[in-house]
Every structure is written in C-alpha cells, then in structure tokens.
Amino acid sequence: MSVTTPPRTLVIVPAFNEEDSIAHVIAALRTYLPDADIAVINDGSNDHTGERAEAAGAIVLHLPHNVGIGAAVQTGLIYAAEKAYDIVLRSDGDGQHLSEDDVCRLWNALHDGDGDLVIGSRFIEQRGYHTPPARRIGIMLLSQLISTINGQPVTDPTSGFAAFNRRAIRLFALSYPHDYPEPEALVVAHRAGLRIYEIPVTMKPRFAGRSSITSLRSIYYMIKVTLAILIGLLRPALLIENEA
C-alpha cells in the first residue's frame, strides 16, 4: 500500500514592527497548520519583532532595513523556492487573518483544487468587515480594472491572504511587485498563465497596532497602482511552465 507524502507547506509572515502581535500570530498558525513551517520575514523592524518571532520558534529571515511589503513577500517566496516547498500561505503579521476555518479552507482550496493562486477575499460575502470609504472606492476601482484585464471577476485585489502552489512560487520568486504589490501581482500571474481563484474569508480587527494606510494614502495608492499596472502591460509577460 502506497503512502502519500503530504505537501510541504510554508507560511510566510511579512512583519514590520509587529512585536505586540507576532508571537500570537505564530502560535495561532502553528495550531491551525501543525505540519507547516512558519517563516517570519522581519522587514527591518526597529522594535523586538525579530527576537519575539525567534523566541516563538519561527524561522526568521532578517532584512537589513525596511524594504517594503513586496520585497519582504518575495524574500519568503525565494526561500520557499530554494527549499522546495509545495505550498506557501501568506498571512500578515497583524493577526487579521487568524481564523482557523479560513486558514484551513485557503490551504484546502489550493491543495484540492486546480488553481495556482488562491486569494482570500473579504468582499465575496458580507461578513461584517467594514472598509473606510476612500479605501473601499479605491478597491472597487482596482477590482474593475483588474477584472477587465484578467477577463474574470476579481473582488479583493488588495488582499494579503493568499496561497501559492509550486508554479506560483517559482513565478513570484523571479518577479514580484515591490510597492503595494497585491493588485499588480494578480495581473502578473494572469499574464503568466496562472489560474487564479478567490474564496470568501473573514477579516478580523488588528490584534495590535494600527494600519499605516490613511484616506489620503488610499487615493495615492489607487493612482500609483493603476499607473504601475498599465505600464506593466507594456512589458513582456513571464511564462512559467507546469512541472512534469
């Protein structure tokens, strides 16, 4: 009788100054996915994020200074590609994605489905998550733009909760947008021929701290990302073949 080897899973947690929440995030993820490895990408924090992540038993990749969320996520994906992980889950370090049901459903949706990239969407179903008006308008405009480019509905282009298979890991280890990366990454993935799906998830309030995205930054974010996406369409698409 053959024994199926479970897929090697890595959860990557980009974190900048999340000393008050990072140990809680690691403990919860370890409970939800006990067979997964957890890698915290310490993005040049000037608090005790790195030390607390190490004390909690996570793999910690220390970046020498704050390089931003895109480069931090790509660092985790490069590590996953080099270590030959089969599945990567990305979860933020603020505790907003810590629902056991959602974490397991995201993993199952990738493992059991035919998608290369599965996104946890806050907006497929109404689950009590309220977005500030300026940010919500920006998300809606980006959703329309990316849905038009990709030829399929995209409801939550700014979600930081996602699962990647080996094909997606290899793509984004090679190229991942560095500044406000999530919307651009969806277009990069589509142009590379990846299959993208969304599942509904519940977003919790931050475990600690506050978001750095203000209403004014939301407007700047929308304009900058829109321009980046349109300029990116002028570049040749990266093509990632399926593994034999």
Contacts in CASP RR format, 6 or more apart in sequence:
PFRMAT RR
TARGET T0000
AUTHOR 0000-0000-0000
METHOD contacts of the structure
MODEL  1
MSVTTPPRTLVIVPAFNEEDSIAHVIAALRTYLPDADIAVINDGSNDHTG
ERAEAAGAIVLHLPHNVGIGAAVQTGLIYAAEKAYDIVLRSDGDGQHLSE
DDVCRLWNALHDGDGDLVIGSRFIEQRGYHTPPARRIGIMLLSQLISTIN
GQPVTDPTSGFAAFNRRAIRLFALSYPHDYPEPEALVVAHRAGLRIYEIP
VTMKPRFAGRSSITSLRSIYYMIKVTLAILIGLLRPALLIENEA
6 35 0 8 1.000
7 86 0 8 1.000
7 87 0 8 1.000
7 111 0 8 1.000
8 37 0 8 1.000
8 83 0 8 1.000
8 84 0 8 1.000
8 85 0 8 1.000
8 86 0 8 1.000
8 87 0 8 1.000
9 33 0 8 1.000
9 35 0 8 1.000
9 36 0 8 1.000
9 37 0 8 1.000
9 85 0 8 1.000
9 86 0 8 1.000
9 87 0 8 1.000
9 88 0 8 1.000
9 89 0 8 1.000
9 107 0 8 1.000
10 36 0 8 1.000
10 37 0 8 1.000
10 38 0 8 1.000
10 39 0 8 1.000
10 76 0 8 1.000
10 79 0 8 1.000
10 80 0 8 1.000
10 83 0 8 1.000
10 85 0 8 1.000
10 87 0 8 1.000
10 88 0 8 1.000
10 89 0 8 1.000
11 29 0 8 1.000
11 33 0 8 1.000
11 36 0 8 1.000
11 37 0 8 1.000
11 38 0 8 1.000
11 39 0 8 1.000
11 88 0 8 1.000
11 89 0 8 1.000
11 90 0 8 1.000
11 91 0 8 1.000
12 39 0 8 1.000
12 41 0 8 1.000
12 73 0 8 1.000
12 76 0 8 1.000
12 77 0 8 1.000
12 79 0 8 1.000
12 80 0 8 1.000
12 88 0 8 1.000
12 89 0 8 1.000
12 90 0 8 1.000
12 91 0 8 1.000
13 22 0 8 1.000
13 25 0 8 1.000
13 26 0 8 1.000
13 29 0 8 1.000
13 38 0 8 1.000
13 39 0 8 1.000
13 40 0 8 1.000
13 41 0 8 1.000
13 53 0 8 1.000
13 58 0 8 1.000
13 90 0 8 1.000
13 91 0 8 1.000
13 92 0 8 1.000
13 93 0 8 1.000
14 40 0 8 1.000
14 41 0 8 1.000
14 43 0 8 1.000
14 69 0 8 1.000
14 70 0 8 1.000
14 72 0 8 1.000
14 73 0 8 1.000
14 76 0 8 1.000
14 90 0 8 1.000
14 92 0 8 1.000
14 93 0 8 1.000
15 22 0 8 1.000
15 40 0 8 1.000
15 41 0 8 1.000
15 42 0 8 1.000
15 43 0 8 1.000
15 45 0 8 1.000
15 49 0 8 1.000
15 50 0 8 1.000
15 53 0 8 1.000
15 72 0 8 1.000
15 92 0 8 1.000
15 93 0 8 1.000
16 43 0 8 1.000
16 44 0 8 1.000
16 45 0 8 1.000
16 49 0 8 1.000
16 66 0 8 1.000
16 68 0 8 1.000
16 69 0 8 1.000
16 72 0 8 1.000
17 45 0 8 1.000
17 46 0 8 1.000
17 47 0 8 1.000
17 49 0 8 1.000
18 25 0 8 1.000
18 45 0 8 1.000
18 49 0 8 1.000
18 93 0 8 1.000
18 94 0 8 1.000
18 208 0 8 1.000
19 45 0 8 1.000
19 47 0 8 1.000
19 48 0 8 1.000
19 49 0 8 1.000
19 50 0 8 1.000
19 52 0 8 1.000
20 207 0 8 1.000
20 208 0 8 1.000
20 209 0 8 1.000
21 93 0 8 1.000
21 94 0 8 1.000
21 95 0 8 1.000
21 206 0 8 1.000
21 207 0 8 1.000
21 208 0 8 1.000
21 209 0 8 1.000
22 40 0 8 1.000
22 49 0 8 1.000
22 50 0 8 1.000
22 52 0 8 1.000
22 53 0 8 1.000
22 56 0 8 1.000
22 93 0 8 1.000
23 52 0 8 1.000
23 53 0 8 1.000
23 55 0 8 1.000
23 56 0 8 1.000
24 95 0 8 1.000
24 98 0 8 1.000
24 207 0 8 1.000
25 91 0 8 1.000
25 93 0 8 1.000
25 94 0 8 1.000
25 95 0 8 1.000
25 98 0 8 1.000
25 207 0 8 1.000
26 38 0 8 1.000
26 40 0 8 1.000
26 53 0 8 1.000
26 56 0 8 1.000
26 57 0 8 1.000
26 58 0 8 1.000
27 56 0 8 1.000
28 95 0 8 1.000
28 98 0 8 1.000
28 100 0 8 1.000
29 36 0 8 1.000
29 38 0 8 1.000
29 91 0 8 1.000
29 98 0 8 1.000
29 103 0 8 1.000
30 36 0 8 1.000
30 38 0 8 1.000
31 100 0 8 1.000
32 100 0 8 1.000
32 103 0 8 1.000
32 104 0 8 1.000
33 89 0 8 1.000
33 103 0 8 1.000
33 104 0 8 1.000
33 107 0 8 1.000
36 89 0 8 1.000
37 59 0 8 1.000
37 85 0 8 1.000
38 57 0 8 1.000
38 58 0 8 1.000
38 59 0 8 1.000
39 58 0 8 1.000
39 59 0 8 1.000
39 60 0 8 1.000
39 61 0 8 1.000
39 76 0 8 1.000
39 79 0 8 1.000
39 80 0 8 1.000
40 49 0 8 1.000
40 50 0 8 1.000
40 53 0 8 1.000
40 58 0 8 1.000
40 59 0 8 1.000
40 60 0 8 1.000
40 61 0 8 1.000
40 93 0 8 1.000
41 61 0 8 1.000
41 63 0 8 1.000
41 72 0 8 1.000
41 73 0 8 1.000
41 75 0 8 1.000
41 76 0 8 1.000
42 49 0 8 1.000
42 50 0 8 1.000
42 53 0 8 1.000
42 60 0 8 1.000
42 61 0 8 1.000
42 62 0 8 1.000
42 63 0 8 1.000
43 63 0 8 1.000
43 66 0 8 1.000
43 67 0 8 1.000
43 68 0 8 1.000
43 69 0 8 1.000
43 71 0 8 1.000
43 72 0 8 1.000
44 62 0 8 1.000
44 63 0 8 1.000
44 64 0 8 1.000
44 65 0 8 1.000
44 66 0 8 1.000
44 67 0 8 1.000
45 66 0 8 1.000
50 60 0 8 1.000
50 62 0 8 1.000
53 60 0 8 1.000
54 60 0 8 1.000
59 79 0 8 1.000
61 75 0 8 1.000
61 76 0 8 1.000
61 79 0 8 1.000
63 71 0 8 1.000
63 72 0 8 1.000
63 75 0 8 1.000
67 178 0 8 1.000
68 178 0 8 1.000
68 179 0 8 1.000
69 180 0 8 1.000
69 181 0 8 1.000
70 176 0 8 1.000
70 177 0 8 1.000
70 178 0 8 1.000
70 179 0 8 1.000
70 181 0 8 1.000
71 176 0 8 1.000
71 178 0 8 1.000
73 90 0 8 1.000
73 172 0 8 1.000
73 176 0 8 1.000
73 181 0 8 1.000
74 172 0 8 1.000
74 173 0 8 1.000
74 176 0 8 1.000
74 178 0 8 1.000
76 88 0 8 1.000
77 88 0 8 1.000
77 164 0 8 1.000
77 169 0 8 1.000
77 172 0 8 1.000
77 173 0 8 1.000
77 176 0 8 1.000
78 173 0 8 1.000
80 88 0 8 1.000
80 164 0 8 1.000
80 169 0 8 1.000
80 173 0 8 1.000
81 169 0 8 1.000
81 170 0 8 1.000
81 173 0 8 1.000
85 166 0 8 1.000
85 169 0 8 1.000
86 165 0 8 1.000
86 166 0 8 1.000
87 107 0 8 1.000
87 110 0 8 1.000
87 111 0 8 1.000
87 163 0 8 1.000
87 164 0 8 1.000
87 165 0 8 1.000
88 163 0 8 1.000
88 164 0 8 1.000
88 168 0 8 1.000
88 169 0 8 1.000
89 103 0 8 1.000
89 106 0 8 1.000
89 107 0 8 1.000
89 162 0 8 1.000
89 163 0 8 1.000
89 164 0 8 1.000
90 160 0 8 1.000
90 161 0 8 1.000
90 162 0 8 1.000
90 163 0 8 1.000
90 164 0 8 1.000
91 97 0 8 1.000
91 98 0 8 1.000
91 103 0 8 1.000
91 160 0 8 1.000
91 161 0 8 1.000
92 160 0 8 1.000
92 161 0 8 1.000
94 206 0 8 1.000
94 207 0 8 1.000
94 208 0 8 1.000
94 209 0 8 1.000
95 204 0 8 1.000
95 206 0 8 1.000
95 207 0 8 1.000
96 203 0 8 1.000
96 204 0 8 1.000
96 205 0 8 1.000
96 206 0 8 1.000
96 207 0 8 1.000
97 103 0 8 1.000
97 160 0 8 1.000
97 161 0 8 1.000
97 201 0 8 1.000
97 203 0 8 1.000
97 204 0 8 1.000
98 204 0 8 1.000
98 207 0 8 1.000
99 201 0 8 1.000
99 202 0 8 1.000
99 204 0 8 1.000
101 202 0 8 1.000
102 120 0 8 1.000
102 161 0 8 1.000
102 201 0 8 1.000
102 202 0 8 1.000
105 199 0 8 1.000
105 201 0 8 1.000
106 118 0 8 1.000
106 120 0 8 1.000
106 161 0 8 1.000
106 162 0 8 1.000
106 163 0 8 1.000
106 199 0 8 1.000
106 201 0 8 1.000
107 163 0 8 1.000
109 118 0 8 1.000
109 163 0 8 1.000
109 197 0 8 1.000
109 199 0 8 1.000
110 118 0 8 1.000
110 163 0 8 1.000
110 164 0 8 1.000
110 165 0 8 1.000
114 195 0 8 1.000
115 165 0 8 1.000
115 194 0 8 1.000
115 195 0 8 1.000
115 196 0 8 1.000
115 197 0 8 1.000
116 164 0 8 1.000
116 165 0 8 1.000
116 167 0 8 1.000
116 168 0 8 1.000
116 189 0 8 1.000
116 194 0 8 1.000
116 195 0 8 1.000
116 196 0 8 1.000
117 162 0 8 1.000
117 163 0 8 1.000
117 164 0 8 1.000
117 165 0 8 1.000
117 168 0 8 1.000
117 189 0 8 1.000
117 194 0 8 1.000
117 195 0 8 1.000
117 196 0 8 1.000
117 197 0 8 1.000
118 162 0 8 1.000
118 163 0 8 1.000
118 196 0 8 1.000
118 197 0 8 1.000
118 198 0 8 1.000
118 199 0 8 1.000
119 156 0 8 1.000
119 159 0 8 1.000
119 161 0 8 1.000
119 162 0 8 1.000
119 186 0 8 1.000
119 196 0 8 1.000
119 197 0 8 1.000
119 198 0 8 1.000
119 199 0 8 1.000
120 156 0 8 1.000
120 159 0 8 1.000
120 160 0 8 1.000
120 161 0 8 1.000
120 162 0 8 1.000
120 198 0 8 1.000
120 199 0 8 1.000
120 200 0 8 1.000
120 201 0 8 1.000
121 155 0 8 1.000
121 156 0 8 1.000
121 159 0 8 1.000
121 198 0 8 1.000
121 199 0 8 1.000
121 200 0 8 1.000
121 201 0 8 1.000
122 129 0 8 1.000
122 131 0 8 1.000
122 156 0 8 1.000
122 159 0 8 1.000
122 200 0 8 1.000
122 201 0 8 1.000
122 202 0 8 1.000
122 203 0 8 1.000
123 139 0 8 1.000
123 155 0 8 1.000
123 156 0 8 1.000
124 155 0 8 1.000
124 156 0 8 1.000
124 198 0 8 1.000
124 199 0 8 1.000
124 200 0 8 1.000
125 200 0 8 1.000
127 200 0 8 1.000
127 201 0 8 1.000
127 202 0 8 1.000
127 203 0 8 1.000
128 202 0 8 1.000
129 202 0 8 1.000
129 203 0 8 1.000
131 139 0 8 1.000
132 215 0 8 1.000
132 218 0 8 1.000
133 215 0 8 1.000
134 215 0 8 1.000
134 216 0 8 1.000
134 218 0 8 1.000
134 219 0 8 1.000
135 213 0 8 1.000
135 215 0 8 1.000
135 218 0 8 1.000
137 218 0 8 1.000
137 222 0 8 1.000
138 218 0 8 1.000
138 219 0 8 1.000
138 221 0 8 1.000
138 222 0 8 1.000
139 156 0 8 1.000
139 157 0 8 1.000
139 158 0 8 1.000
141 222 0 8 1.000
141 226 0 8 1.000
142 157 0 8 1.000
142 158 0 8 1.000
142 183 0 8 1.000
142 222 0 8 1.000
142 225 0 8 1.000
142 226 0 8 1.000
143 154 0 8 1.000
143 155 0 8 1.000
143 156 0 8 1.000
143 157 0 8 1.000
145 226 0 8 1.000
145 229 0 8 1.000
146 154 0 8 1.000
146 157 0 8 1.000
146 183 0 8 1.000
146 186 0 8 1.000
146 187 0 8 1.000
146 229 0 8 1.000
147 153 0 8 1.000
147 154 0 8 1.000
149 187 0 8 1.000
149 190 0 8 1.000
149 229 0 8 1.000
149 233 0 8 1.000
150 186 0 8 1.000
150 187 0 8 1.000
150 190 0 8 1.000
150 196 0 8 1.000
151 190 0 8 1.000
152 196 0 8 1.000
153 198 0 8 1.000
154 186 0 8 1.000
154 196 0 8 1.000
154 198 0 8 1.000
155 198 0 8 1.000
156 198 0 8 1.000
157 182 0 8 1.000
157 183 0 8 1.000
157 186 0 8 1.000
158 180 0 8 1.000
158 182 0 8 1.000
158 183 0 8 1.000
159 182 0 8 1.000
159 201 0 8 1.000
160 182 0 8 1.000
161 201 0 8 1.000
164 172 0 8 1.000
166 243 0 8 1.000
167 194 0 8 1.000
167 240 0 8 1.000
167 242 0 8 1.000
167 243 0 8 1.000
168 189 0 8 1.000
168 194 0 8 1.000
168 240 0 8 1.000
170 240 0 8 1.000
171 188 0 8 1.000
171 189 0 8 1.000
171 192 0 8 1.000
171 194 0 8 1.000
171 238 0 8 1.000
171 240 0 8 1.000
172 185 0 8 1.000
172 188 0 8 1.000
172 189 0 8 1.000
174 238 0 8 1.000
174 240 0 8 1.000
175 188 0 8 1.000
175 238 0 8 1.000
176 185 0 8 1.000
176 188 0 8 1.000
177 184 0 8 1.000
177 185 0 8 1.000
177 188 0 8 1.000
177 228 0 8 1.000
179 224 0 8 1.000
179 228 0 8 1.000
180 221 0 8 1.000
180 224 0 8 1.000
180 225 0 8 1.000
180 228 0 8 1.000
183 225 0 8 1.000
183 229 0 8 1.000
184 225 0 8 1.000
184 228 0 8 1.000
184 229 0 8 1.000
184 232 0 8 1.000
186 196 0 8 1.000
187 229 0 8 1.000
187 232 0 8 1.000
187 233 0 8 1.000
188 237 0 8 1.000
188 238 0 8 1.000
189 196 0 8 1.000
190 196 0 8 1.000
191 233 0 8 1.000
191 237 0 8 1.000
191 238 0 8 1.000
192 237 0 8 1.000
192 238 0 8 1.000
192 239 0 8 1.000
192 240 0 8 1.000
193 237 0 8 1.000
193 239 0 8 1.000
193 240 0 8 1.000
194 240 0 8 1.000
213 221 0 8 1.000
END
